[in-house]
Amino acid sequence: TMVLVIQRDKLCYDILDEAGVNASRSSYARVYLNDEYWELYFLVEQVDRTFVKMNFGNNVGNLFKNMGNSALEWLGSDTTSYQEIFELKTDNNAEAWGNFVNFIDIVNNSDDDFKVAIAEVFDADLYMKVLAVDVATGNWNSYLEHGRNFYLYQDAESEKSRWVPWDYNFALGGSLVLHPLG
């Protein structure tokens, strides 16, 4: 069962790469202890400052990790409401949270010209590629179905939020049902 799970992840990360999405690199590793084969492991690049610098050309922005379920809904201007759902992985400061709340405000409350407003603060083309892969692979454990498993990098140079997908172990027919061994 474990091999199927790591194959799902690997295939999806490869598909994301082919689609031009800035996603974590991944690989397999055979682990040996005292010259005895132990197990096959799946390695996934962490999303951190090194990742964003390599993928977006800088790491001076703010990286937020979704820690629960979120539809990116407007919870008001109090940043503490968002800090229960998102973790700021870079320097924790009021300006970062203020920029994040501004992004959520635009996503939810731009009535006049949403297309123009969102284009100024969000890389929608990148997200559409992620969405296409999520739909094609049946990744129900994602933002699409449950508001989960993603990062947002607020690029300080472009001033746009960029979507970073995460965790594809339930794509391609995966489920939360654990199968008994033997």
Accessible surface in RSA format (square Angstrom, percent):
REM  Atomic radii and reference values for relative SASA: ProtOr
REM  Chains: A
REM  Algorithm: Lee & Richards
REM  Probe-radius: 1.40
REM  Slices: 20
REM RES _ NUM      All-atoms   Total-Side   Main-Chain    Non-polar    All polar
REM                ABS   REL    ABS   REL    ABS   REL    ABS   REL    ABS   REL
RES THR A   1    81.89  58.2  43.55  44.1  38.34  91.4  29.34  39.4  52.55  79.4
RES MET A   2   114.11  59.1 106.93  70.8   7.18  17.1 104.08  88.5  10.03  13.3
RES VAL A   3    77.63  51.1  77.52  70.2   0.11   0.3  77.52  67.4   0.11   0.3
RES LEU A   4   101.02  56.3 100.23  71.7   0.79   2.0 100.24  70.4   0.78   2.1
RES VAL A   5    39.38  25.9  39.38  35.7   0.00   0.0  39.38  34.2   0.00   0.0
RES ILE A   6    11.91   6.8  11.91   8.9   0.00   0.0  11.91   8.6   0.00   0.0
RES GLN A   7    76.82  43.0  76.68  56.0   0.15   0.3  16.06  34.2  60.76  46.1
RES ARG A   8    42.90  18.0  42.57  21.7   0.33   0.8   6.95   9.5  35.95  21.8
RES ASP A   9    14.15   9.9  14.15  14.1   0.00   0.0   0.50   1.2  13.65  13.6
RES LYS A  10    42.99  21.0  42.99  26.4   0.00   0.0  24.23  21.8  18.76  20.0
RES LEU A  11    95.95  53.4  95.84  68.6   0.11   0.3  95.84  67.3   0.11   0.3
RES CYS A  12     0.00   0.0   0.00   0.0   0.00   0.0   0.00   0.0   0.00   0.0
RES TYR A  13     6.96   3.3   4.06   2.3   2.90   7.6   2.65   2.0   4.31   5.3
RES ASP A  14    58.46  40.9  56.37  56.1   2.09   4.9  23.09  54.3  35.37  35.3
RES ILE A  15    70.19  39.9  68.63  51.1   1.57   3.8  69.93  50.4   0.27   0.7
RES LEU A  16     0.00   0.0   0.00   0.0   0.00   0.0   0.00   0.0   0.00   0.0
RES ASP A  17   100.30  70.3  89.40  89.0  10.90  25.8  16.47  38.8  83.83  83.6
RES GLU A  18   153.90  88.4 121.28  91.8  32.62  77.7  47.81  92.5 106.09  86.6
RES ALA A  19    38.14  35.1  17.08  26.4  21.05  47.9  31.00  43.7   7.14  18.9
RES GLY A  20    44.98  55.5   0.00   N/A  44.98  55.5  29.89  82.0  15.09  33.8
RES VAL A  21     7.56   5.0   0.00   0.0   7.56  18.2   0.45   0.4   7.11  19.3
RES ASN A  22    39.20  27.0  36.83  35.6   2.38   5.7   2.38   5.7  36.83  35.6
RES ALA A  23    13.41  12.3   1.69   2.6  11.72  26.7   1.69   2.4  11.72  31.1
RES SER A  24     4.13   3.5   0.00   0.0   4.13   9.5   0.00   0.0   4.13   5.8
RES ARG A  25   148.80  62.5 139.94  71.3   8.86  21.1  71.35  97.5  77.45  46.9
RES SER A  26    18.42  15.6   0.58   0.8  17.83  41.1   3.38   7.2  15.03  21.1
RES SER A  27    55.35  46.8  54.37  72.6   0.98   2.3  26.56  56.6  28.79  40.3
RES TYR A  28    83.30  38.9  64.51  36.7  18.79  48.9  58.10  43.7  25.20  31.1
RES ALA A  29    27.99  25.7  21.37  33.0   6.62  15.1  27.99  39.4   0.00   0.0
RES ARG A  30   170.56  71.6 144.94  73.9  25.62  61.0  27.90  38.1 142.65  86.5
RES VAL A  31    48.49  31.9  45.71  41.4   2.79   6.7  48.49  42.1   0.00   0.0
RES TYR A  32   115.10  53.7  92.06  52.4  23.04  60.0  66.85  50.2  48.25  59.5
RES LEU A  33    90.13  50.2  86.20  61.7   3.93   9.9  87.45  61.4   2.68   7.2
RES ASN A  34   153.21 105.7 116.48 112.6  36.73  88.5  38.29  92.1 114.93 111.1
RES ASP A  35   143.59 100.6 113.05 112.5  30.55  72.2  31.58  74.3 112.01 111.7
RES GLU A  36   118.12  67.8 113.91  86.2   4.21  10.0  38.30  74.1  79.82  65.2
RES TYR A  37   106.11  49.5  88.69  50.5  17.42  45.3  74.79  56.2  31.33  38.6
RES TRP A  38   144.71  58.1 120.90  58.5  23.81  55.9 107.07  57.1  37.64  61.1
RES GLU A  39    69.89  40.1  68.37  51.7   1.52   3.6  22.47  43.5  47.42  38.7
RES LEU A  40    48.90  27.2  44.46  31.8   4.44  11.2  44.46  31.2   4.44  12.0
RES TYR A  41    91.07  42.5  89.16  50.7   1.91   5.0  68.01  51.1  23.06  28.4
RES PHE A  42    34.71  17.4  10.92   6.8  23.79  61.9  10.92   6.6  23.79  68.1
RES LEU A  43    95.96  53.4  93.34  66.8   2.62   6.6  95.73  67.2   0.23   0.6
RES VAL A  44    39.89  26.2  21.33  19.3  18.55  44.7  22.46  19.5  17.43  47.3
RES GLU A  45    33.85  19.4  20.57  15.6  13.28  31.6  28.21  54.6   5.64   4.6
RES GLN A  46   109.87  61.4 104.98  76.7   4.89  11.6  47.16 100.4  62.71  47.6
RES VAL A  47     5.21   3.4   0.00   0.0   5.21  12.5   0.00   0.0   5.21  14.1
RES ASP A  48    61.21  42.9  59.63  59.4   1.58   3.7  29.14  68.6  32.08  32.0
RES ARG A  49    78.26  32.9  76.38  38.9   1.88   4.5  47.94  65.5  30.32  18.4
RES THR A  50    99.04  70.4  92.91  94.2   6.13  14.6  62.98  84.6  36.06  54.5
RES PHE A  51     0.48   0.2   0.15   0.1   0.33   0.9   0.20   0.1   0.28   0.8
RES VAL A  52     0.16   0.1   0.16   0.1   0.00   0.0   0.16   0.1   0.00   0.0
RES LYS A  53   117.33  57.2 112.97  69.3   4.36  10.4  64.52  58.1  52.81  56.3
RES MET A  54   101.02  52.3  66.93  44.3  34.09  81.2  51.25  43.6  49.77  65.9
RES ASN A  55    35.53  24.5  15.98  15.4  19.56  47.1   3.90   9.4  31.64  30.6
RES PHE A  56    26.65  13.3   3.62   2.2  23.03  59.9  11.51   7.0  15.14  43.3
RES GLY A  57    60.17  74.2   0.00   N/A  60.17  74.2  34.10  93.6  26.07  58.4
RES ASN A  58     8.27   5.7   6.52   6.3   1.75   4.2   6.87  16.5   1.40   1.4
RES ASN A  59    38.53  26.6  37.29  36.0   1.25   3.0   0.00   0.0  38.53  37.2
RES VAL A  60    98.88  65.1  73.24  66.3  25.64  61.8  77.27  67.1  21.62  58.6
RES GLY A  61     1.76   2.2   0.00   N/A   1.76   2.2   0.86   2.4   0.90   2.0
RES ASN A  62    23.83  16.4  23.83  23.0   0.00   0.0   0.00   0.0  23.83  23.0
RES LEU A  63     0.37   0.2   0.37   0.3   0.00   0.0   0.37   0.3   0.00   0.0
RES PHE A  64     0.35   0.2   0.00   0.0   0.35   0.9   0.00   0.0   0.35   1.0
RES LYS A  65    48.11  23.5  48.11  29.5   0.00   0.0  10.67   9.6  37.44  39.9
RES ASN A  66     7.99   5.5   0.81   0.8   7.18  17.3   0.00   0.0   7.99   7.7
RES MET A  67   105.01  54.4  69.25  45.8  35.76  85.1  74.66  63.5  30.35  40.2
RES GLY A  68    25.70  31.7   0.00   N/A  25.70  31.7  24.26  66.6   1.44   3.2
RES ASN A  69    88.40  61.0  68.15  65.9  20.25  48.8  26.78  64.5  61.61  59.6
RES SER A  70     5.98   5.1   2.34   3.1   3.64   8.4   2.71   5.8   3.27   4.6
RES ALA A  71    69.73  64.1  53.80  83.0  15.94  36.3  55.32  77.9  14.41  38.2
RES LEU A  72    10.46   5.8   8.81   6.3   1.64   4.1  10.36   7.3   0.10   0.3
RES GLU A  73    66.65  38.3  64.17  48.5   2.48   5.9  41.31  79.9  25.34  20.7
RES TRP A  74    89.54  35.9  69.17  33.5  20.38  47.8  49.81  26.6  39.73  64.5
RES LEU A  75    69.02  38.4  43.52  31.1  25.50  64.1  51.59  36.2  17.42  46.9
RES GLY A  76    21.85  26.9   0.00   N/A  21.85  26.9  20.88  57.3   0.97   2.2
RES SER A  77    88.48  74.8  71.64  95.6  16.84  38.8  34.89  74.3  53.60  75.1
RES ASP A  78    85.41  59.8  75.24  74.9  10.17  24.1  37.83  89.0  47.58  47.5
RES THR A  79    37.05  26.4  35.44  35.9   1.61   3.8  17.25  23.2  19.81  29.9
RES THR A  80    76.88  54.7  75.52  76.6   1.36   3.2  63.82  85.7  13.06  19.7
RES SER A  81    34.18  28.9  26.99  36.0   7.19  16.6  11.73  25.0  22.45  31.5
RES TYR A  82     2.60   1.2   2.60   1.5   0.00   0.0   2.60   2.0   0.00   0.0
RES GLN A  83    75.35  42.1  54.16  39.6  21.20  50.5  13.75  29.3  61.60  46.7
RES GLU A  84   150.58  86.5 114.04  86.3  36.54  87.0  45.30  87.6 105.28  86.0
RES ILE A  85    32.89  18.7  31.43  23.4   1.46   3.5  32.89  23.7   0.00   0.0
RES PHE A  86     5.79   2.9   2.26   1.4   3.52   9.2   2.46   1.5   3.33   9.5
RES GLU A  87    70.78  40.6  66.23  50.1   4.54  10.8  29.58  57.2  41.20  33.6
RES LEU A  88    19.07  10.6   2.66   1.9  16.41  41.2   2.66   1.9  16.41  44.2
RES LYS A  89    90.88  44.3  57.67  35.4  33.21  79.1  25.29  22.8  65.59  69.9
RES THR A  90    15.25  10.8   1.17   1.2  14.08  33.6   6.91   9.3   8.34  12.6
RES ASP A  91    97.37  68.2  90.48  90.1   6.89  16.3  29.74  70.0  67.63  67.5
RES ASN A  92   118.33  81.6  84.87  82.0  33.46  80.6  26.44  63.6  91.89  88.8
RES ASN A  93    62.92  43.4  53.64  51.8   9.28  22.3  40.39  97.2  22.53  21.8
RES ALA A  94    90.10  82.8  69.25 106.9  20.85  47.4  76.63 107.9  13.47  35.7
RES GLU A  95   131.53  75.5 118.83  89.9  12.71  30.3  47.52  91.9  84.02  68.6
RES ALA A  96     0.22   0.2   0.00   0.0   0.22   0.5   0.00   0.0   0.22   0.6
RES TRP A  97    11.05   4.4  11.05   5.3   0.00   0.0  10.83   5.8   0.21   0.3
RES GLY A  98    34.25  42.2   0.00   N/A  34.25  42.2  27.95  76.7   6.30  14.1
RES ASN A  99    67.83  46.8  64.12  62.0   3.70   8.9  12.20  29.4  55.63  53.8
RES PHE A 100     0.13   0.1   0.13   0.1   0.00   0.0   0.13   0.1   0.00   0.0
RES VAL A 101    11.34   7.5  11.34  10.3   0.00   0.0  11.34   9.9   0.00   0.0
RES ASN A 102    75.61  52.1  71.12  68.7   4.50  10.8  19.09  45.9  56.52  54.6
RES PHE A 103     4.90   2.5   4.70   2.9   0.20   0.5   4.90   3.0   0.00   0.0
RES ILE A 104     0.59   0.3   0.59   0.4   0.00   0.0   0.59   0.4   0.00   0.0
RES ASP A 105    49.78  34.9  49.34  49.1   0.45   1.1   2.82   6.6  46.96  46.8
RES ILE A 106    32.13  18.3  30.76  22.9   1.37   3.3  32.13  23.1   0.00   0.0
RES VAL A 107    44.28  29.1  30.65  27.7  13.63  32.9  30.65  26.6  13.63  37.0
RES ASN A 108    60.88  42.0  29.18  28.2  31.70  76.3   9.11  21.9  51.77  50.0
RES ASN A 109    68.34  47.1  48.56  46.9  19.78  47.6  24.56  59.1  43.78  42.3
RES SER A 110    29.30  24.8  10.95  14.6  18.35  42.3  11.55  24.6  17.76  24.9
RES ASP A 111   132.46  92.8 100.34  99.9  32.12  75.9  34.89  82.1  97.57  97.3
RES ASP A 112   150.59 105.5 113.83 113.3  36.76  86.9  41.17  96.9 109.42 109.1
RES ASP A 113    75.97  53.2  68.93  68.6   7.03  16.6  28.08  66.1  47.89  47.8
RES PHE A 114    93.71  46.9  89.44  55.4   4.28  11.1  89.44  54.2   4.28  12.2
RES LYS A 115   165.02  80.5 160.75  98.6   4.26  10.2 105.30  94.8  59.72  63.6
RES VAL A 116    80.39  52.9  76.70  69.4   3.69   8.9  80.05  69.6   0.34   0.9
RES ALA A 117    24.78  22.8  20.02  30.9   4.76  10.8  24.10  33.9   0.68   1.8
RES ILE A 118    20.39  11.6  20.39  15.2   0.00   0.0  20.39  14.7   0.00   0.0
RES ALA A 119    49.27  45.3  43.89  67.7   5.38  12.2  47.15  66.4   2.12   5.6
RES GLU A 120   113.37  65.1  99.23  75.1  14.14  33.7  39.35  76.1  74.02  60.4
RES VAL A 121    23.36  15.4  22.67  20.5   0.70   1.7  22.67  19.7   0.70   1.9
RES PHE A 122    21.32  10.7  19.81  12.3   1.51   3.9  19.81  12.0   1.51   4.3
RES ASP A 123    28.65  20.1  26.26  26.1   2.40   5.7   5.33  12.5  23.32  23.3
RES ALA A 124    37.33  34.3  34.27  52.9   3.06   7.0  34.31  48.3   3.02   8.0
RES ASP A 125   111.37  78.0 107.46 107.0   3.91   9.2  26.97  63.5  84.39  84.2
RES LEU A 126    11.66   6.5   9.21   6.6   2.45   6.2  10.92   7.7   0.74   2.0
RES TYR A 127    25.40  11.9  25.40  14.4   0.00   0.0  20.36  15.3   5.04   6.2
RES MET A 128   106.75  55.3 103.03  68.2   3.72   8.9  81.86  69.6  24.89  33.0
RES LYS A 129    88.59  43.2  84.14  51.6   4.44  10.6  48.19  43.4  40.40  43.0
RES VAL A 130     0.95   0.6   0.95   0.9   0.00   0.0   0.95   0.8   0.00   0.0
RES LEU A 131    41.65  23.2  41.65  29.8   0.00   0.0  41.65  29.2   0.00   0.0
RES ALA A 132    60.08  55.2  48.94  75.5  11.14  25.3  57.31  80.7   2.78   7.4
RES VAL A 133     6.18   4.1   5.49   5.0   0.69   1.7   6.18   5.4   0.00   0.0
RES ASP A 134     6.51   4.6   5.98   6.0   0.53   1.2   0.00   0.0   6.51   6.5
RES VAL A 135    93.64  61.6  77.16  69.9  16.48  39.7  80.32  69.8  13.32  36.1
RES ALA A 136    86.77  79.8  45.82  70.7  40.95  93.2  56.55  79.6  30.22  80.1
RES THR A 137     6.19   4.4   2.93   3.0   3.26   7.8   4.99   6.7   1.20   1.8
RES GLY A 138    41.88  51.6   0.00   N/A  41.88  51.6  36.07  99.0   5.81  13.0
RES ASN A 139     2.70   1.9   1.38   1.3   1.32   3.2   0.59   1.4   2.11   2.0
RES TRP A 140    72.34  29.0  70.81  34.3   1.53   3.6  66.85  35.6   5.49   8.9
RES ASN A 141    11.30   7.8  11.30  10.9   0.00   0.0   0.62   1.5  10.68  10.3
RES SER A 142     3.78   3.2   3.78   5.0   0.00   0.0   3.78   8.0   0.00   0.0
RES TYR A 143    55.84  26.1  47.77  27.2   8.06  21.0  29.40  22.1  26.44  32.6
RES LEU A 144    79.12  44.1  53.11  38.0  26.01  65.4  55.69  39.1  23.44  63.1
RES GLU A 145   102.63  58.9  75.36  57.0  27.27  64.9   7.56  14.6  95.07  77.6
RES HIS A 146    76.09  41.6  64.77  45.0  11.32  29.0  52.20  53.8  23.88  27.8
RES GLY A 147     6.50   8.0   0.00   N/A   6.50   8.0   3.79  10.4   2.71   6.1
RES ARG A 148    87.15  36.6  87.15  44.4   0.00   0.0   7.69  10.5  79.46  48.2
RES ASN A 149    23.27  16.0  13.88  13.4   9.39  22.6   2.48   6.0  20.79  20.1
RES PHE A 150     2.35   1.2   0.96   0.6   1.39   3.6   0.96   0.6   1.39   4.0
RES TYR A 151     4.99   2.3   4.90   2.8   0.09   0.2   0.34   0.3   4.65   5.7
RES LEU A 152     0.82   0.5   0.46   0.3   0.36   0.9   0.46   0.3   0.36   1.0
RES TYR A 153     0.22   0.1   0.22   0.1   0.00   0.0   0.22   0.2   0.00   0.0
RES GLN A 154    20.03  11.2  18.07  13.2   1.96   4.7  13.63  29.0   6.40   4.9
RES ASP A 155     4.16   2.9   2.70   2.7   1.45   3.4   0.00   0.0   4.16   4.1
RES ALA A 156    54.64  50.2  29.86  46.1  24.78  56.4  39.21  55.2  15.43  40.9
RES GLU A 157   127.97  73.5  94.40  71.4  33.57  79.9  42.40  82.0  85.57  69.9
RES SER A 158    46.20  39.0  21.37  28.5  24.83  57.2  32.46  69.1  13.74  19.2
RES GLU A 159   134.62  77.3 117.79  89.1  16.83  40.1  39.21  75.8  95.41  77.9
RES LYS A 160    65.75  32.1  65.18  40.0   0.57   1.4  24.32  21.9  41.43  44.1
RES SER A 161     3.12   2.6   2.26   3.0   0.86   2.0   0.00   0.0   3.12   4.4
RES ARG A 162    46.64  19.6  46.64  23.8   0.00   0.0   0.98   1.3  45.66  27.7
RES TRP A 163     6.46   2.6   6.46   3.1   0.00   0.0   2.74   1.5   3.72   6.0
RES VAL A 164     0.00   0.0   0.00   0.0   0.00   0.0   0.00   0.0   0.00   0.0
RES PRO A 165     2.29   1.7   1.94   1.8   0.35   1.3   2.29   1.9   0.00   0.0
RES TRP A 166    43.16  17.3  41.95  20.3   1.21   2.8  27.23  14.5  15.93  25.8
RES ASP A 167    41.56  29.1  36.16  36.0   5.40  12.8   9.54  22.4  32.02  31.9
RES TYR A 168     2.38   1.1   2.38   1.4   0.00   0.0   0.71   0.5   1.67   2.1
RES ASN A 169    33.87  23.4  33.60  32.5   0.27   0.6   2.45   5.9  31.42  30.4
RES PHE A 170    35.23  17.6  34.78  21.5   0.45   1.2  34.78  21.1   0.45   1.3
RES ALA A 171     0.00   0.0   0.00   0.0   0.00   0.0   0.00   0.0   0.00   0.0
RES LEU A 172    74.34  41.4  47.76  34.2  26.58  66.8  56.75  39.9  17.59  47.3
RES GLY A 173    70.78  87.3   0.00   N/A  70.78  87.3  40.25 110.5  30.53  68.4
RES GLY A 174     5.72   7.1   0.00   N/A   5.72   7.1   0.55   1.5   5.18  11.6
RES SER A 175    52.04  44.0  39.47  52.7  12.57  29.0  30.10  64.1  21.94  30.7
RES LEU A 176   114.83  64.0  97.64  69.9  17.20  43.2  98.52  69.2  16.32  43.9
RES VAL A 177   102.95  67.7  93.09  84.3   9.86  23.7  99.01  86.0   3.94  10.7
RES LEU A 178   163.09  90.8 143.22 102.5  19.87  50.0 144.24 101.3  18.85  50.7
RES HIS A 179   105.01  57.4  92.22  64.1  12.79  32.7  56.37  58.1  48.64  56.6
RES PRO A 180   125.11  91.2  98.60  89.9  26.51  96.4 110.72  91.4  14.40  89.5
RES LEU A 181   161.28  89.8 129.42  92.6  31.86  80.1 130.40  91.6  30.88  83.1
RES GLY A 182   123.63 152.5   0.00   N/A 123.63 152.5  61.87 169.8  61.76 138.3
END  Absolute sums over single chains surface
CHAIN  1 A    10325.8       8285.1       2040.7       5681.6       4644.2
END  Absolute sums over all chains
TOTAL         10325.8       8285.1       2040.7       5681.6       4644.2
